[in-house]
Amino acid sequence: MKGRLLTSKLHIPKINGCGIKREELLVKIQNIPEQVVVLHAGTGWGKTCLLASYVQFCQIPYSWYQIGHMDNDMNQFIRYFTAMLRLQIESFQLPELPEEWSRKLTEDVATWILEQMELWDGTITLILDDFQHINNPLIYDFLSCFISHMSERIRIFFLIKGPFPGFLTRFVLQGIVRILKWQDLRITERELTEYFKTTGTDMDEQGFIQPLIHYTEGWPVAVNFWLMQDTGERNEDMKAFFLTSAFSDYLVYEILQSLTVKQKIFMEESSLLNSITSETCTYILEIESPKRLLEEFVNHQLPIRRYNKEEYYYHPILRDFLRE
């Protein structure tokens, strides 16, 4: 049974508090030669906010698709995908969807859509936000065919938190896909300095720049949260500020809520270690299968980093929150 499409899923999400204007990063994205760009970073790294700023900054024709859990269904995905195109291409005709899908049918539909788009002489940027909800192999087949044969007038952005979709790996190796990771998205000391200059903030405020960048590691959600607070509420003690503010609720809702009880217990106990390795977790904390749990956190892009093959560390804010 066909349900009505939610038009709100085909518009830029309402974003408040983007804070720092990241023009240098926007220009960098604009100049990326690859047709497919993947923003692959965890919660709070500003993927949605950055792309919302990008389409406004570049003044380009675009279509946005805010993906949810229900969109993992093939028919649902194709209906929204084609509706997204129709917002920019008025002459675009919706395809007849089959009762049952096969790999060949997905390729046939992808080819049919591309043929429709060839009749249009404009350019378009497609943005697939929260793509981590998609794990349907048929949707992967459809997009593989679409990317393989799309014209140079089409550009696609994938915004993903979680494991990297395997079907895109081939395109990475072929030089068709560029990946931007959290290291590319973090706010820099230079950007923060420029922000204080343009906002006319008292020079004394810049005493916060290095401590803020150091403690947040340039995590956009944390930096912008700090900037949005009234000057009088900005505590020089970064740890106290983040742990006693609404940011602690953000950590619970966006990070801890998604974990199992076993994962939460492991994360809390392992945060007490200065150096987190499988060996120390096994012998000091007596935790079973620590390597598997640590890799699950990394693969799902929680605020934990693999320092080398064996050593891990939590983001300083998350670490202090867990210890409290």
C-alpha positions in Angstrom: 0.0 0.0 0.0 1.4 3.4 -1.0 1.5 6.0 1.7 1.8 9.7 1.1 5.2 11.2 0.9 6.4 13.6 3.6 7.5 16.7 1.7 9.5 17.7 4.8 11.9 14.8 4.1 12.8 16.5 0.8 13.8 19.8 2.3 16.9 21.0 4.3 16.3 20.2 8.0 15.8 23.2 10.2 19.3 24.0 11.6 19.9 26.4 14.4 23.2 27.3 16.0 25.6 26.4 13.2 27.8 29.1 14.7 31.1 29.5 12.9 30.8 30.3 9.2 33.1 27.7 7.6 33.8 29.4 4.3 37.3 27.9 3.8 35.9 24.4 4.2 33.0 25.2 1.9 35.3 26.3 -0.8 37.4 23.2 -0.3 34.3 21.0 -0.8 33.2 23.1 -3.8 36.6 22.4 -5.4 36.6 18.7 -4.9 36.8 17.2 -8.4 35.1 13.9 -7.6 31.4 13.6 -8.4 30.5 11.7 -5.3 31.5 13.1 -1.9 30.9 11.2 1.4 30.9 13.0 4.7 31.6 10.1 7.0 31.7 11.1 10.6 29.9 10.5 13.9 27.3 12.4 15.8 27.9 16.2 16.1 30.5 16.6 13.4 28.3 19.1 11.5 27.6 17.1 8.4 24.0 18.3 7.9 24.8 21.8 8.9 27.8 22.0 6.6 25.9 20.8 3.6 23.0 23.2 4.3 25.5 26.0 4.4 27.2 24.6 1.2 24.1 24.7 -1.0 23.4 28.3 0.1 27.0 29.4 -0.2 27.4 28.0 -3.7 23.8 28.9 -4.9 23.5 25.6 -6.7 20.4 23.6 -7.8 20.0 20.8 -5.3 17.6 18.1 -4.0 17.7 16.9 -0.4 16.5 13.5 0.9 16.4 13.1 4.7 16.5 9.3 5.1 14.9 7.4 7.9 14.5 3.8 9.0 11.5 3.2 6.9 13.3 4.2 3.7 15.3 1.0 3.7 12.4 -0.5 1.8 13.1 -0.5 -1.9 9.8 0.9 -3.1 9.9 3.6 -0.4 13.4 4.6 -1.3 12.7 4.8 -5.0 9.6 6.9 -4.5 11.4 9.4 -2.4 14.5 9.4 -4.7 12.4 10.1 -7.8 10.3 12.7 -5.9 13.5 14.4 -5.0 14.5 14.6 -8.6 11.1 15.9 -9.7 11.5 18.9 -7.4 14.2 20.1 -9.7 13.2 18.5 -13.0 9.6 19.4 -13.7 9.4 17.2 -16.8 10.7 14.1 -14.9 8.2 11.2 -15.1 7.9 8.7 -12.2 8.8 5.1 -13.2 6.4 2.2 -12.9 7.6 0.3 -9.9 7.6 -3.5 -10.0 5.8 -5.8 -7.6 9.0 -7.6 -6.8 12.5 -6.4 -7.2 15.6 -8.1 -8.6 19.1 -6.9 -9.3 18.3 -6.6 -13.0 15.2 -4.6 -12.3 17.1 -2.1 -10.0 19.5 -1.5 -12.8 16.7 -1.1 -15.3 15.0 1.5 -13.1 18.3 3.3 -12.6 19.0 3.4 -16.3 15.4 4.6 -17.0 15.8 7.5 -14.5 19.2 8.5 -16.0 17.7 8.5 -19.5 15.0 10.8 -18.2 17.6 13.1 -16.7 19.6 13.2 -20.0 16.6 15.2 -21.5 17.3 17.9 -18.9 20.2 20.3 -19.6 20.8 21.6 -16.1 23.1 20.5 -13.3 21.9 19.1 -10.0 23.4 18.2 -6.6 21.7 15.3 -4.7 22.1 15.1 -1.0 21.3 11.8 0.8 21.3 12.6 4.5 21.5 10.0 7.3 22.4 7.3 4.7 23.4 4.9 7.6 19.8 3.8 7.8 20.2 2.1 4.4 21.5 -1.5 4.4 19.3 -3.0 1.6 21.5 -4.7 -1.0 18.9 -3.8 -3.8 19.2 -0.1 -3.0 23.0 -0.4 -3.1 22.7 -2.1 -6.5 20.4 0.8 -7.7 22.9 3.4 -6.5 25.8 1.6 -7.9 24.3 1.6 -11.4 23.2 5.2 -11.0 26.7 6.4 -10.0 28.4 4.2 -12.7 26.4 5.8 -15.5 25.4 9.3 -14.3 26.4 12.3 -16.4 29.0 14.9 -15.2 26.2 17.3 -14.5 25.1 15.2 -11.5 26.9 15.4 -8.1 25.9 13.3 -5.0 26.7 13.8 -1.4 26.3 11.0 1.1 26.1 12.0 4.8 26.8 9.0 6.9 27.4 8.2 10.6 28.2 4.5 11.2 29.9 1.8 9.1 31.0 2.8 5.7 28.8 1.3 2.9 30.8 -1.4 1.2 29.3 -0.8 -2.2 31.0 2.6 -2.3 34.5 1.2 -1.8 34.8 0.3 -5.5 34.1 3.9 -6.5 36.7 5.1 -3.9 39.3 2.9 -5.6 38.3 4.2 -9.0 38.7 7.8 -7.9 35.0 8.6 -8.2 34.4 9.1 -4.5 36.1 11.4 -2.1 35.7 10.8 1.6 35.7 13.6 4.2 36.2 12.2 7.8 36.0 13.8 11.2 39.6 15.1 10.8 38.5 17.1 7.8 35.4 18.5 9.6 36.8 19.6 12.9 36.9 23.3 13.8 40.4 24.7 13.8 42.1 27.2 16.0 42.3 29.5 12.9 38.6 29.3 12.3 37.8 30.1 16.0 40.3 33.1 16.0 38.6 34.5 12.8 35.2 34.0 14.4 36.2 36.2 17.4 37.6 38.8 15.1 34.4 39.0 13.0 32.1 39.1 16.0 34.0 41.9 17.6 34.4 39.9 20.8 36.7 41.3 23.5 40.3 40.2 22.9 40.4 38.7 26.4 37.8 36.2 25.1 40.5 34.7 22.9 42.2 33.3 25.9 39.6 30.5 25.5 40.6 29.5 22.0 43.4 27.1 22.7 41.8 25.4 25.7 38.5 25.1 23.8 40.1 23.6 20.7 42.2 21.3 22.9 39.4 20.0 25.1 36.8 19.7 22.3 39.3 18.4 19.7 37.4 20.7 17.3 34.1 18.7 17.7 31.7 21.2 16.0 28.7 20.4 18.3 30.8 21.1 21.4 32.5 24.2 20.1 29.3 25.8 18.8 27.4 24.9 22.0 30.1 26.8 24.0 29.9 29.8 21.6 26.1 30.0 21.9 26.1 30.5 25.6 26.1 33.9 27.2 29.6 35.2 27.9 29.0 35.2 31.6 28.1 31.5 31.5 31.3 30.4 29.8 33.2 28.7 32.5 37.0 28.8 32.2 36.9 25.3 33.6 35.9 23.5 30.3 35.2 20.2 32.1 32.9 21.8 34.6 31.1 23.8 31.9 30.2 20.8 29.7 29.4 18.4 32.5 27.0 20.9 34.3 25.2 22.1 31.2 22.7 20.7 28.7 25.6 19.2 26.8 25.6 16.2 29.2 22.0 15.5 28.2 23.1 15.6 24.5 25.7 12.9 25.3 23.1 10.7 26.9 20.5 11.1 24.1 22.8 10.9 21.1 25.4 8.5 22.3 24.6 6.4 25.4 20.9 5.8 24.5 21.9 3.8 21.5 24.1 1.4 23.5 23.2 -1.9 25.0 23.5 -2.4 28.8 26.7 -4.4 28.3 28.2 -1.7 26.1 27.3 1.1 28.6 28.9 -0.8 31.5 32.0 -1.5 29.4 32.3 2.1 28.3 31.9 3.4 31.9 34.5 1.0 33.3 37.0 1.4 30.6 36.9 5.2 30.7 38.8 4.9 34.0 41.9 3.7 32.2 44.3 6.3 30.9 45.4 3.9 28.1 42.6 1.7 26.8 43.9 -1.6 25.3 42.4 -5.1 25.0 45.1 -6.3 27.4 44.4 -3.7 30.2 40.6 -4.2 29.8 41.1 -8.0 30.2 43.6 -8.1 33.0 42.6 -5.0 35.1 38.9 -4.8 34.5 38.3 -8.5 33.8 36.2 -7.6 30.7 35.5 -10.3 28.1 36.0 -9.6 24.4 37.2 -6.0 24.9 38.6 -5.7 21.4 35.3 -6.5 19.8 33.5 -3.9 21.9 36.1 -1.3 21.2 35.9 -1.9 17.5 32.1 -1.7 17.6 32.4 1.8 19.1 34.9 2.8 16.4 32.9 1.3 13.5 29.7 3.1 14.6 31.7 6.3 14.9 31.1 7.0 18.6 33.5 9.5 20.2 36.3 7.0 20.6 39.5 6.9 18.5 41.9 4.1 17.7 45.3 5.6 18.4 47.1 2.7 16.8 46.3 -0.9 16.2 45.9 -1.7 19.9 45.3 1.6 21.8 42.1 3.5 22.0 40.9 6.7 23.8 37.6 8.4 24.4 36.9 12.0 23.5 37.9 14.1 26.5 34.3 15.3 27.1 32.8 11.8 26.9 35.6 10.4 29.1 35.1 13.0 31.8 31.3 12.5 31.6 31.7 8.7 32.0 34.0 9.2 34.9 31.6 11.4 36.7 
